[in-house]
Amino acid sequence: MSDTLIAPPTAALRGEAPLAPAEAAQGWLKLSPINRRRLDNFKANRRGWWSLWIFLTLFVLSLFAEFLANDRPLIVRYKGEWLFPVAVNYPEEKFGGFLATTDYRDPVIAKEIGANGFAVWPPIRYSYRTHNLDLPVPAPAPPTWMLRDEQCKGVAQRTGGTGCRGLEWNWLGTDDQGRDVVARLIYGFRISILFGLILCGISSVIGIAAGAIQGYFGGWTDLIFQRVIEIWTSIPALYLLIIVAAIITPSFFVLLGILLLFSWVALVGVVRAEFLRARNFEYVRAARALGLSDRAIMVKHLLPNAMVATLTFLPFILNGSITTLTSLDFLGFGLPPGSPSLGELLAQGKSNLQAPWLGLSGFVVIALMLSLLIFIGEAVRDAFDPRKTFA
């Protein structure tokens, strides 16, 4: 008798239609029926579904901000050699200059590269820190498409262009230091999202752990934790930030650490209530009777139930984290001066009422970002609501 295994017939040999890509993906992901229903409910909320895709698209694009807005070329072909200034700092000596940082916007450097090769620039030839020294009007300058040729005549003659069309455009104008608004919006959007994601992620882990310990053990553990949280939340976080800002310049991680000290309590109450409710269920008692450790019961049996309520809060916590950073930047207690920030752009709009493009551009980006997160949060809440079923 042969030991050769015979493979089962394929779908084509059985006369069946092959699986569609969506069905194949579902089989590969192996979603449980309840998670499949939640995903279908999330997709049925068209506003939240499309908001998720728009938000992810904008976020992914912002991660490649250096390839969208930069004062360095992406690729340079110079004397037969391929150079990548967007990733490597080449000294000016490379192009026949001095041993200094290369300014690729310098007309002399640009002429040298053009005579011996070419350069491929990003769509926006400004970084968030680039000062436009060839503005036709004093900063904050309006968008280039709003200027008249008479206003651009002096700069055009000096740079060899013809009118405003020959200039490097600032599509949404510049701020009060001559920096491009679009570039600062792109980099500021990225910093806001990354800051919010890191703050939301770490604070959620700490909050879930604290709430789980409170709810599972109860008694004196719960009582002591609650009193500590009440005392901790009574500390004025804004005053602490003001004191720290007066002593040192808050960096990204210093600001993140200070806000993390107070933001972890957001999920404690929700997780604590879920653990208090479920700790006396029959399956939990059975797990204890079988000798499972407290850690195994909390992680494998209680935490999945608590995560249903927790996940619905995460988009709103992310929303609050981004709003907190924007508010601190607006008040001047946020990121260091010069950092691309949406709140700092709003502050400039408040200080320069004659330049409405500053406040309006920052407001539109913040409103769009927060609206997308709110729509996503509503869709997640509906997806985990067992009472809602969409056709």
C-alpha positions in Angstrom: 0.0 0.0 0.0 1.5 3.3 -1.0 2.0 6.1 1.5 1.6 8.8 -1.1 -0.8 11.5 -0.1 -3.3 12.6 -2.7 -4.1 16.3 -2.7 -7.8 17.2 -2.6 -9.1 18.5 -5.9 -8.9 22.2 -6.5 -12.0 24.5 -6.8 -11.6 24.4 -10.6 -11.6 20.6 -10.7 -14.6 20.4 -8.5 -16.4 22.7 -10.8 -16.6 25.6 -8.2 -15.8 29.2 -8.8 -12.6 30.4 -7.3 -12.7 32.6 -4.2 -13.0 36.3 -4.7 -10.1 38.4 -3.3 -12.3 39.7 -0.5 -13.4 36.2 0.5 -9.8 34.9 0.3 -8.7 37.8 2.5 -11.5 37.0 5.0 -10.3 33.4 5.1 -6.7 34.4 5.5 -7.6 36.9 8.3 -9.8 34.3 10.0 -12.2 36.8 11.6 -14.7 35.4 14.0 -18.4 35.8 13.2 -18.8 38.6 15.8 -15.7 40.5 14.5 -17.0 40.0 10.9 -20.3 41.6 12.0 -18.4 44.5 13.6 -16.3 45.1 10.5 -19.5 45.0 8.3 -21.2 47.5 10.7 -18.1 49.8 10.5 -18.1 49.6 6.6 -21.9 50.3 6.6 -21.2 53.6 8.3 -20.1 55.3 5.0 -19.1 58.5 6.6 -16.8 56.8 9.1 -15.4 54.3 6.5 -14.5 57.1 4.1 -13.2 59.3 6.9 -10.8 56.4 7.9 -9.4 56.2 4.3 -9.0 59.9 4.0 -7.3 60.2 7.3 -4.9 57.3 6.6 -4.1 58.8 3.2 -3.3 62.2 4.7 -1.3 60.7 7.5 0.8 58.4 5.1 1.4 61.4 2.8 2.6 63.5 5.8 5.0 60.7 6.8 6.8 61.5 3.4 6.8 65.2 4.0 10.4 65.5 3.1 9.5 64.3 -0.4 6.6 66.7 -0.7 8.0 70.0 0.7 11.8 70.4 1.0 14.5 73.0 0.2 16.7 70.2 -1.1 16.3 68.3 -4.3 15.2 64.7 -4.3 17.8 63.6 -6.8 20.8 65.5 -8.3 22.7 64.3 -11.4 26.1 66.2 -11.2 29.1 65.4 -13.4 27.9 61.9 -14.1 27.3 61.1 -10.4 23.9 60.5 -8.8 23.4 62.3 -5.5 20.4 62.2 -3.1 20.4 65.5 -1.1 17.0 64.6 0.5 18.8 61.8 2.5 22.4 62.8 2.5 24.0 66.1 3.6 26.6 67.0 0.9 29.0 69.9 1.6 29.1 72.8 -0.8 32.6 71.7 -1.7 31.0 68.9 -3.7 29.7 71.6 -6.1 32.9 73.7 -6.2 32.1 75.8 -3.2 33.3 76.0 0.4 33.3 73.4 3.2 29.8 74.4 4.4 26.3 73.2 4.2 25.0 73.3 0.7 22.2 75.8 0.0 20.5 74.3 -3.1 18.4 77.4 -3.4 21.5 79.6 -3.9 21.5 80.8 -7.6 25.2 80.1 -7.9 24.7 76.4 -6.7 21.6 76.0 -8.9 23.5 77.4 -11.9 26.4 75.0 -11.3 24.2 72.0 -11.0 22.3 73.0 -14.2 25.5 73.4 -16.2 26.7 70.0 -15.2 23.6 67.9 -14.8 20.1 68.4 -13.4 18.1 68.3 -10.2 14.7 66.8 -9.4 12.8 68.9 -6.8 9.8 68.1 -4.7 6.5 69.7 -5.5 7.1 72.4 -2.9 10.6 73.8 -2.8 10.3 75.0 0.8 10.9 73.1 4.1 9.0 74.2 7.2 12.1 76.2 8.3 13.0 77.8 5.0 12.8 81.5 4.9 11.8 83.0 1.5 14.2 85.9 1.0 12.7 86.9 -2.3 9.2 87.9 -1.2 7.7 90.7 -3.4 5.9 92.1 -0.3 6.8 92.1 3.4 6.0 89.0 5.4 3.5 87.7 6.1 3.1 87.6 2.3 -0.2 86.6 0.7 -0.5 83.6 -1.6 1.5 84.2 -4.8 -1.6 83.8 -7.0 -3.2 86.8 -5.3 -0.3 89.1 -6.1 -0.2 91.4 -9.1 2.7 91.6 -11.6 3.4 95.1 -10.5 4.2 93.8 -7.0 6.5 91.1 -8.3 8.4 93.3 -10.8 11.3 94.1 -8.4 11.9 90.5 -7.3 11.4 89.2 -10.9 14.1 91.5 -12.3 16.5 90.5 -9.5 15.9 86.8 -10.0 15.7 86.9 -13.8 12.0 85.9 -13.9 9.0 87.6 -15.6 6.3 88.7 -13.2 4.7 86.7 -10.5 4.6 83.5 -12.6 8.4 83.3 -12.7 8.7 83.1 -8.9 8.6 80.1 -6.7 5.1 80.1 -5.5 3.8 80.2 -2.0 0.4 78.6 -2.6 -1.0 79.7 0.8 1.3 82.6 1.5 4.0 82.8 4.2 4.0 83.4 7.9 5.4 86.4 9.6 8.9 85.1 9.2 8.6 84.3 5.5 8.2 80.6 5.8 5.9 78.7 3.5 2.5 78.0 5.0 1.8 74.8 3.0 5.1 73.3 4.1 4.4 74.1 7.8 0.9 72.7 7.5 2.3 69.4 6.1 5.0 69.0 8.8 2.6 70.3 11.5 0.0 67.8 10.6 2.5 65.0 10.9 3.8 66.2 14.3 0.2 66.5 15.6 -0.8 63.0 14.6 2.4 61.4 15.8 2.2 63.2 19.1 -1.4 62.2 19.5 -0.8 58.6 18.6 2.1 58.2 21.0 0.3 60.0 23.8 -2.9 58.1 23.2 -1.1 54.7 22.9 1.1 55.0 26.0 -1.6 56.6 28.2 -4.1 53.9 27.1 -1.8 51.1 28.1 -1.2 52.6 31.5 -4.9 53.4 32.0 -6.0 49.9 31.0 -3.5 48.3 33.4 -4.5 50.5 36.3 -8.2 50.1 35.7 -7.8 46.3 35.4 -5.9 46.0 38.7 -8.5 48.2 40.4 -11.5 46.3 39.0 -10.2 42.8 39.4 -8.9 42.9 43.0 -11.4 45.5 44.3 -11.5 46.1 48.1 -8.6 48.1 49.5 -6.7 48.0 46.2 -9.6 49.7 44.5 -10.1 52.2 47.3 -6.4 53.2 47.5 -6.2 53.6 43.7 -9.3 55.8 43.6 -8.0 58.1 46.3 -4.6 58.4 44.5 -6.4 59.2 41.2 -8.5 61.8 42.9 -5.4 63.5 44.3 -3.5 63.2 41.1 -6.2 64.7 38.9 -6.5 67.7 41.2 -3.0 68.8 40.3 -3.3 71.7 37.7 -1.4 70.4 34.7 -1.4 73.7 32.9 0.3 75.5 35.8 2.9 72.7 35.9 3.6 73.2 32.1 4.0 76.9 32.7 6.5 76.3 35.4 8.4 73.8 33.3 8.3 76.2 30.3 9.8 79.0 32.5 12.7 76.7 33.5 13.5 74.8 30.3 12.3 74.9 26.7 9.8 72.0 26.4 10.9 69.6 23.7 8.7 67.0 22.0 9.5 64.3 24.5 9.5 66.6 27.6 6.0 67.8 26.6 4.9 64.2 25.9 6.2 63.1 29.3 4.4 65.8 31.2 1.1 65.3 29.5 1.5 61.5 29.9 1.6 62.0 33.7 -2.0 63.3 33.6 -3.6 61.7 30.5 -3.5 58.0 31.6 -6.5 58.4 33.9 -8.9 58.8 30.9 -9.6 55.1 30.5 -9.2 54.0 34.1 -12.9 54.4 35.0 -14.2 52.5 31.9 -11.8 49.5 32.4 -12.4 49.4 36.1 -16.1 49.2 35.6 -15.8 46.4 33.1 -13.6 44.4 35.4 -15.8 45.0 38.4 -18.8 43.8 36.4 -17.2 40.7 35.0 -14.9 39.4 37.8 -17.7 37.4 39.4 -19.0 35.8 36.2 -19.3 32.0 36.1 -16.5 31.5 33.6 -14.1 33.6 35.8 -15.0 31.6 38.8 -14.4 28.4 36.8 -11.0 29.7 35.7 -10.1 30.3 39.3 -11.3 26.9 40.3 -9.0 25.3 37.6 -6.0 27.1 39.1 -5.4 29.8 36.5 -3.3 32.7 37.8 -4.8 36.1 38.3 -2.7 37.4 35.4 -4.0 34.8 33.0 -7.6 35.4 34.0 -7.2 39.2 33.6 -5.4 39.0 30.2 -7.2 36.1 28.5 -10.7 36.3 29.9 -11.5 39.7 31.3 -9.4 42.1 29.1 -11.1 41.1 25.8 -14.5 42.1 27.2 -13.1 45.3 28.5 -11.5 46.2 25.2 -14.9 46.4 23.5 -15.8 49.4 25.6 -12.2 50.7 25.5 -11.8 50.7 21.7 -14.8 53.0 21.2 -13.1 55.7 23.3 -9.6 55.6 21.6 -10.5 57.8 18.6 -11.9 60.5 21.0 -8.8 60.2 23.2 -6.6 60.7 20.2 -8.7 63.7 19.3 -8.2 65.1 22.8 -4.5 64.6 22.6 -4.1 66.5 19.4 -6.3 69.3 20.7 -4.2 69.5 23.8 -1.0 70.0 21.8 -2.7 72.5 19.5 -3.9 74.5 22.5 -0.5 74.5 24.2 1.2 75.7 21.0 -1.4 78.4 20.6 -0.7 79.6 24.2 3.1 79.4 23.7 3.7 76.6 26.1 4.0 73.8 23.5 6.8 72.8 21.1 10.0 74.9 20.9 9.9 78.1 18.7 10.3 77.3 15.1 8.7 73.9 15.2 6.0 73.3 12.7 2.8 73.5 14.6 -0.8 74.1 13.8 -1.4 75.9 17.1 1.5 78.2 16.4 0.0 79.0 13.0 -3.3 79.9 14.7 -1.4 82.2 17.1 0.2 83.9 14.2 -3.2 84.4 12.6 -4.4 86.0 15.8 -1.4 88.4 15.9 -1.6 89.2 12.2 -5.3 90.0 11.5 -4.2 91.6 8.2 -3.1 88.1 7.0 -6.3 86.0 7.2 -4.7 83.1 5.2 -2.7 82.2 8.4 -5.6 81.6 10.7 -7.9 80.2 8.0 -5.4 77.6 6.7 -4.6 76.4 10.2 -8.3 76.3 11.2 -9.3 74.3 8.1 -6.6 71.7 8.6 -7.4 71.3 12.4 -11.1 71.2 11.7 -10.7 68.6 9.0 -8.4 66.4 11.1 -10.6 66.5 14.2 -13.8 66.0 12.1 -12.3 62.9 10.5 -11.4 61.5 13.9 -14.8 62.1 15.3 -16.5 60.4 12.3 -14.1 57.4 12.8 -14.9 57.3 16.5 -18.7 57.3 15.8 -18.3 54.5 13.3 -16.2 52.4 15.8 -18.8 53.0 18.5 -21.6 51.8 16.1 -19.5 48.8 15.1 -19.1 47.6 18.7 -22.8 48.3 19.6 -24.6 44.9 19.6 -27.9 46.7 19.2 -27.0 48.2 15.9 -27.1 46.1 12.7 -26.9 47.6 9.3 -28.4 46.0 6.2 
